Amino acid sequence: MRSGGYRGYLFIGALQVLVRFRGLVATPIFLRYFGVERYGAWTQMLVAIGILVAFGQANLHNGLLRFFPSSENKDQVFWSGATFIAVPCLLLLAVFGVTFVFTPGFAAGDSTALLEVRTVILVVVARIVVMYLSNVDRAEGRPVVYVVLSSAMGLSESVAIVAAYFMRASFAQLILLLFANTAVLTVVVVLRARAQLRWSRPSMATTKKLLAYCLPTIPVSVSAVIIVGGDRFLLEYLNGSDRTVGVYSTGYLVCGIPMYLAQPLLVTLLPRASKLWNEGNTTGARDLVRRSQTLFLMFAIPCAAGIAIVGHQILIWVRGGMEPEWTTPLLALLALGGTANGMSLIAVHVAMLMEQTQKAMWTFAGAAVTNLGLNAILIPWAGMEGAAFATVASYGFIVALLCWMMPSIARTFDGRALVKITAGTAFMIASVCWIELSPLSFGPIVALAIAVYAAVTFGWFRLSPLALFRGL
């Protein structure tokens, strides 16, 4: 990691966790002001925005990460992608303009719904621009700048929620506040890109190369959004309640912590590995992947186990009360899903490194279909726990299939390290599972768990995280 090894990881990780944990502040405010039902609608709206952004920017930011670092004409690579992205943005703005001339029938009598639709269109356009432009810093080896910009995007949702609470705003006005925050960030990244890059005539050959690489990753992003959010839609459809979606989404927020631990590694993995790969140092690129996987599992596996033990107390603090649906099996499955999600993201980054985006596309598409099928079968039978199991199975399907289709991914796993991590986690669980969880015992449980895991994994088994950080 170019920004100082473990120090860079810790800084980026702290910032990412801060952003991901914005829900610890924003979610309770949202739930108490707008209610659980509106929270379900809010999360579904964000899922829809994610799908539209994936289609709109054609995942060309991945092309930047793969080809920009080693290109002799970086400006041309940038503008070749930017020219293509301008097309869907203009089309969306045209749709926005048409809504003032032609009012769709479903919104003819509901000006609030029409306002929400218009605002969501503007949010999608702004996020397309921000996602593409902010990845220039990531491709150029400035991960801290990229993380600051992406963190500002993540925090825009929380800022909007807090502002809506103090302003006593409506749900439609909340979406307007989200757009206002995103628009400010859009101006910042546009001005920054203008200062860094010079105009260069787009190349049709470069554009074709970018599209050939990036277009197969659109189904990857859409499928990923379906796996993350499809269960919410099916929970509402099959149960007929926004409350169920809100309760499940709150649990998903806290139990997704293991996946967040992969984010600092993913920020630098593809651009750094791509540079090594293009220089002919494939051994160095594979070693970078191996270190990243081991570091992720070193922290994610015990974190997932810890959530199953103390997650109830965290959720009580977030929600302001206990929900009967938050069972230990549900929390364990959701946390395991977060770990499997992180591994699937690392695996797909390796597929993009090897320019095997079509294999990643078919894998994620199959996982999305599997996820929807399992949800449709399991939700009526097991409710939220069925949805959580479908998530774990879907991410496991991705990792297993990619390893089968590309054995080089499987060879990057460090089996010995995984055994040591699992054993250390088992000792950790045994040391704290007998203690009754309460607000007073929460701190001692967490401290004891960390101490036991560190003593066994880092001390007894001599698995050093600092050694793994060297070279990152």
C-alpha positions in Angstrom: 0.0 0.0 0.0 1.8 3.1 -1.3 0.6 5.3 1.5 2.9 3.9 4.2 2.1 0.2 4.5 0.1 -0.6 7.6 -0.2 3.1 8.5 -1.9 3.7 5.1 -4.1 0.8 5.7 -5.1 1.9 9.2 -5.8 5.5 8.0 -7.8 4.4 5.0 -9.5 1.7 7.1 -10.4 4.1 9.8 -11.9 6.5 7.3 -13.8 3.7 5.5 -15.1 2.3 8.8 -16.1 5.8 9.9 -18.1 6.2 6.6 -19.6 2.7 6.9 -20.6 3.4 10.5 -22.3 6.6 9.6 -25.4 4.4 10.1 -24.6 4.3 13.8 -25.6 8.0 13.9 -27.8 8.4 10.9 -29.9 5.2 11.1 -31.2 5.8 14.7 -32.1 9.3 13.7 -33.8 8.1 10.5 -35.7 5.3 12.3 -37.0 7.6 15.0 -37.9 10.5 12.7 -39.2 8.7 9.6 -40.0 5.3 11.0 -39.0 1.7 10.0 -41.3 1.7 7.0 -39.6 4.7 5.4 -36.2 3.2 6.2 -37.1 0.2 4.0 -38.2 2.6 1.2 -34.9 4.6 1.6 -32.7 1.5 1.4 -34.6 0.3 -1.7 -34.2 3.7 -3.4 -30.4 3.6 -2.7 -30.3 0.1 -4.3 -32.1 1.4 -7.4 -29.6 4.3 -7.6 -26.7 1.9 -7.4 -28.1 -0.2 -10.3 -28.7 2.9 -12.5 -25.2 4.2 -11.8 -23.6 0.9 -12.7 -25.4 1.0 -16.1 -24.9 4.7 -16.6 -21.1 4.8 -16.2 -20.6 1.3 -17.8 -18.0 0.6 -15.0 -15.5 2.6 -17.0 -13.8 3.4 -13.7 -12.5 -0.2 -13.7 -10.9 0.5 -17.1 -9.1 3.5 -15.6 -7.8 1.3 -12.8 -6.6 -1.4 -15.2 -5.1 0.7 -18.1 -4.4 4.2 -16.8 -1.5 3.4 -14.5 0.8 2.0 -17.3 -0.5 4.0 -20.2 1.8 6.3 -22.1 -1.1 8.7 -22.9 -3.1 8.8 -19.8 -5.1 11.9 -20.8 -6.4 10.0 -23.9 -7.4 7.0 -21.8 -9.4 9.4 -19.5 -11.1 11.3 -22.2 -12.0 8.2 -24.2 -13.9 6.9 -21.3 -15.4 10.3 -20.3 -16.8 10.9 -23.8 -18.7 7.6 -23.6 -20.0 8.4 -20.1 -21.4 11.7 -21.3 -23.9 9.9 -23.4 -26.0 8.2 -20.7 -25.7 11.4 -18.6 -27.2 13.5 -21.4 -30.0 10.9 -21.9 -30.9 10.9 -18.2 -31.0 14.7 -18.2 -33.2 14.5 -21.3 -35.6 12.2 -19.3 -35.4 14.7 -16.5 -36.5 17.5 -18.9 -39.3 15.4 -20.4 -40.9 15.0 -16.9 -41.7 18.7 -17.0 -43.5 18.3 -20.3 -45.0 14.9 -19.9 -46.1 13.7 -16.5 -46.3 9.9 -16.1 -49.7 8.6 -15.2 -48.6 7.1 -11.9 -47.5 10.5 -10.7 -50.2 12.7 -12.3 -51.9 13.2 -9.0 -48.9 13.0 -6.8 -46.5 16.0 -7.1 -44.3 14.6 -4.3 -43.7 11.3 -6.1 -42.8 13.2 -9.2 -40.4 15.4 -7.3 -38.7 12.3 -5.8 -38.3 10.7 -9.3 -36.8 13.9 -10.7 -34.4 14.3 -7.8 -33.3 10.6 -8.0 -32.4 11.2 -11.7 -30.1 14.1 -10.8 -28.5 12.1 -8.0 -27.7 9.3 -10.5 -26.1 11.7 -13.0 -24.0 13.3 -10.3 -22.9 10.0 -8.9 -21.9 8.7 -12.3 -19.6 11.7 -12.7 -18.1 11.5 -9.2 -17.5 7.8 -9.5 -15.5 8.1 -12.7 -13.6 11.2 -11.9 -12.6 10.3 -8.3 -11.0 7.0 -9.6 -8.3 9.1 -11.4 -6.6 9.6 -8.0 -6.9 5.9 -7.2 -5.4 4.9 -10.6 -2.6 7.4 -10.1 -1.6 5.9 -6.7 -3.2 8.5 -4.5 -5.5 6.2 -2.5 -5.9 8.6 0.4 -7.3 11.3 -1.9 -9.6 8.8 -3.5 -10.8 7.5 -0.1 -11.5 11.1 1.1 -13.6 11.8 -2.0 -15.5 8.5 -1.9 -16.0 8.9 1.9 -17.5 12.3 1.3 -19.9 10.6 -1.1 -20.8 8.0 1.5 -21.2 10.6 4.2 -23.6 12.7 2.0 -26.4 10.3 2.8 -25.9 10.7 6.6 -25.5 14.5 6.3 -28.8 14.6 4.4 -30.5 12.5 7.1 -29.2 14.6 10.0 -30.1 17.8 8.2 -33.6 16.6 7.4 -34.0 15.8 11.1 -33.1 19.2 12.3 -35.0 20.9 9.5 -38.1 18.7 10.1 -38.0 17.9 6.4 -40.3 15.5 4.5 -39.0 12.4 2.8 -39.0 14.2 -0.6 -37.0 17.0 0.9 -34.5 14.4 2.3 -33.9 13.3 -1.3 -33.3 16.9 -2.3 -30.8 17.3 0.5 -29.0 14.1 -0.8 -28.8 15.7 -4.2 -27.5 19.0 -2.9 -24.7 17.2 -1.0 -23.8 15.1 -4.1 -23.9 18.2 -6.4 -21.3 20.0 -4.2 -19.0 17.0 -4.3 -19.5 16.8 -8.1 -18.2 20.4 -8.5 -15.2 19.5 -6.4 -14.1 16.5 -8.4 -14.7 18.3 -11.7 -12.5 21.1 -10.7 -9.9 18.7 -9.4 -9.9 16.7 -12.6 -9.6 19.9 -14.7 -6.5 20.9 -12.8 -4.9 17.4 -13.2 -5.7 16.4 -16.7 -5.2 18.0 -20.1 -7.6 17.8 -23.0 -6.8 15.0 -25.4 -8.8 13.9 -28.4 -10.6 10.6 -27.6 -9.4 7.6 -29.5 -11.9 5.2 -31.0 -9.4 2.4 -30.5 -9.0 3.2 -26.8 -12.7 3.6 -26.3 -13.3 0.1 -27.9 -10.6 -1.4 -25.7 -12.1 0.2 -22.6 -15.6 -0.9 -23.5 -14.5 -4.5 -24.3 -13.0 -4.7 -20.9 -15.6 -2.8 -18.9 -19.0 -3.7 -20.5 -18.9 -7.3 -19.2 -18.4 -5.9 -15.7 -21.8 -4.1 -15.8 -23.7 -7.3 -15.1 -21.1 -7.9 -12.3 -22.1 -4.6 -10.6 -25.8 -5.0 -11.2 -25.6 -8.6 -10.0 -23.7 -7.4 -6.9 -26.4 -4.8 -6.2 -29.1 -7.5 -6.7 -27.3 -9.8 -4.2 -26.9 -7.0 -1.7 -30.4 -5.5 -2.1 -32.6 -8.1 -3.9 -33.5 -9.7 -0.6 -35.0 -6.4 0.7 -37.4 -6.3 -2.3 -38.4 -9.9 -1.9 -38.8 -9.5 1.9 -41.2 -6.7 1.3 -43.0 -8.5 -1.6 -43.4 -11.8 0.2 -44.1 -10.3 3.7 -45.9 -7.1 2.5 -44.2 -5.0 5.2 -41.6 -2.2 5.0 -41.0 -2.8 8.7 -39.5 -6.2 7.9 -37.1 -4.6 5.4 -36.2 -1.9 7.9 -35.4 -4.4 10.7 -33.4 -6.6 8.3 -31.5 -3.6 6.8 -30.5 -2.4 10.3 -29.0 -5.8 11.1 -27.3 -5.9 7.7 -25.7 -2.6 8.4 -24.0 -3.8 11.6 -23.2 -7.3 10.4 -21.5 -6.0 7.2 -18.5 -4.8 9.2 -16.3 -7.7 8.0 -16.8 -6.6 4.3 -15.8 -3.1 5.2 -12.3 -4.4 6.3 -11.7 -5.3 2.6 -12.2 -1.8 1.4 -8.7 -0.4 2.2 -7.1 -3.3 0.4 -9.4 -3.0 -2.6 -8.6 0.7 -3.0 -5.0 -0.1 -4.1 -5.1 -3.8 -5.2 -6.1 -3.5 -8.8 -4.0 -0.4 -9.9 -0.9 -1.7 -8.1 -1.3 -5.3 -9.2 -2.0 -4.1 -12.8 1.2 -2.1 -12.9 3.2 -5.1 -11.7 1.4 -7.4 -14.1 2.0 -5.0 -17.1 5.7 -4.8 -16.2 6.0 -8.6 -16.4 6.2 -9.1 -12.6 3.3 -11.6 -12.4 4.8 -13.2 -9.3 4.8 -9.9 -7.5 1.2 -9.3 -8.6 0.1 -12.7 -7.3 2.0 -12.1 -4.0 0.2 -8.8 -3.6 -3.2 -10.7 -4.0 -2.1 -13.4 -1.5 -1.1 -10.8 1.1 -4.4 -8.9 0.6 -6.5 -12.0 1.0 -4.7 -13.2 4.1 -4.9 -9.7 5.8 -8.6 -9.5 5.1 -9.3 -12.9 6.5 -7.0 -12.2 9.5 -9.4 -9.4 10.6 -12.7 -10.4 9.0 -13.1 -13.9 10.4 -12.7 -13.0 14.1 -14.8 -9.9 13.5 -17.7 -12.0 12.1 -17.5 -14.3 15.1 -17.5 -11.3 17.4 -20.6 -9.8 15.8 -22.5 -13.1 16.4 -21.6 -12.7 20.1 -22.0 -9.0 20.8 -24.1 -7.8 17.8 -27.3 -7.8 19.8 -26.0 -5.0 22.0 -24.7 -2.9 19.1 -28.1 -3.2 17.4 -29.9 -2.1 20.6 -27.7 1.0 20.6 -28.4 1.7 16.9 -32.1 1.0 17.0 -32.8 2.3 20.5 -34.4 -1.1 21.4 -34.4 -4.8 20.7 -36.2 -6.4 17.8 -37.2 -10.1 18.3 -36.1 -11.0 14.7 -32.4 -10.2 15.6 -31.5 -13.8 16.5 -28.0 -15.1 17.0 -28.2 -17.3 13.8 -29.4 -14.3 11.8 -26.4 -12.2 13.0 -24.0 -15.0 12.4 -25.3 -15.6 8.9 -25.2 -11.8 8.0 -21.7 -11.5 9.4 -20.5 -14.6 7.5 -22.1 -13.0 4.4 -20.0 -9.9 4.9 -16.8 -12.0 5.0 -17.8 -14.0 1.9 -18.6 -10.7 0.2 -15.1 -9.4 0.9 -13.5 -12.5 -0.6 -15.7 -12.3 -3.7 -14.6 -8.7 -4.3 -11.0 -9.7 -4.0 -11.6 -12.7 -6.4 -13.3 -10.5 -9.0 -10.4 -8.0 -8.8 -8.1 -10.8 -9.7 -10.3 -11.7 -12.7 -10.2 -8.0 -13.8 -6.4 -8.0 -13.4 -6.2 -11.1 -15.7 -8.7 -9.3 -18.1 -11.1 -12.2 -17.6 -14.1 -9.9 -17.1 -16.5 -12.2 -19.1 -15.9 -15.0 -16.7 -16.6 -12.6 -13.8 -19.8 -11.5 -15.6 -21.2 -15.0 -16.0 -20.2 -15.9 -12.4 -21.9 -12.9 -10.9 -25.0 -13.3 -13.1 -25.3 -16.9 -12.0 -24.9 -15.8 -8.4 -27.6 -13.2 -8.7 -30.0 -15.8 -10.2 -29.1 -18.2 -7.4 -29.7 -15.5 -4.9 -33.1 -14.6 -6.2 -34.1 -18.2 -6.4 -32.9 -19.1 -2.9 -34.6 -16.0 -1.5 -37.9 -16.9 -3.2 -37.7 -20.4 -1.7 -36.3 -19.6 1.8 -37.9 -16.3 2.8 -41.5 -17.8 3.0 -40.0 -20.7 5.0 -37.3 -19.1 7.2 -37.9 -15.3 6.9 -34.9 -13.1 7.4 -32.6 -16.0 8.3 -33.5 -17.5 4.9 -32.5 -14.3 3.2 -29.2 -14.2 5.1 -28.4 -17.8 4.1 -29.1 -16.9 0.5 -26.6 -14.1 0.7 -23.9 -16.4 2.1 -24.5 -19.0 -0.5 -24.4 -16.5 -3.3 -21.0 -15.1 -2.3 -19.7 -18.6 -1.7 -20.9 -19.5 -5.2 -18.9 -16.6 -6.7 -15.6 -17.5 -4.9 -15.9 -21.2 -5.7 -16.8 -20.8 -9.4 -14.1 -18.2 -10.0 -11.5 -20.4 -8.4 -12.7 -23.3 -10.5 -12.7 -21.4 -13.8 -9.4 -19.6 -13.0 -7.2 -21.9 -10.8 -4.6 -19.2 -10.5 -7.1 -17.5 -8.0 -7.2 -20.6 -5.9 -3.4 -20.7 -5.8 -3.3 -17.3 -4.2 -5.0 -18.6 -1.0 -2.7 -19.3 2.0 -4.2 -22.4 3.5 -1.9 -22.5 6.5 -2.7 -18.9 7.4 -6.4 -19.7 7.2 -6.1 -22.6 9.6 -4.2 -20.4 12.1 -6.8 -17.7 11.8 -9.7 -20.1 12.3 -8.0 -21.7 15.3 -7.3 -18.3 16.8 -11.0 -17.4 16.3 -12.1 -20.6 18.0 -10.0 -19.8 21.1 -11.5 -16.3 21.1 -15.1 -17.6 21.0 -14.4 -20.1 23.8 -12.9 -17.4 26.0 -16.0 -15.1 25.9 -19.0 -17.1 25.0 -19.8 -17.9 28.6 -20.0 -14.3 29.7 -23.6 -12.8 29.7 -23.9 -9.9 27.3 -25.0 -6.5 28.8 -24.2 -2.8 28.3 -21.7 -3.1 31.2 -20.0 -6.4 30.0 -19.8 -5.3 26.3 -16.4 -3.5 26.7 -14.7 -6.3 28.7 -16.0 -9.0 26.3 -14.6 -7.1 23.3 -11.3 -6.4 25.1 -10.9 -10.0 26.2 -11.8 -11.3 22.7 -9.2 -9.1 21.0 -6.5 -10.0 23.6 -7.1 -13.8 23.2 -7.2 -13.7 19.4 -4.0 -11.6 19.2 -2.2 -13.8 21.7 -3.1 -17.0 19.9 -2.9 -15.9 16.3 0.0 -13.4 16.4 1.9 -14.8 19.4 1.5 -18.6 19.5 1.0 -19.2 15.7 3.4 -16.3 14.8 1.2 -15.0 12.0 2.5 -11.4 11.7 0.2 -8.7 10.1 3.2 -6.3 9.9 5.0 -8.8 7.7 2.0 -9.1 5.4 1.8 -5.3 5.2 5.3 -5.1 3.8 5.1 -4.5 0.1 1.5 -3.3 0.2 
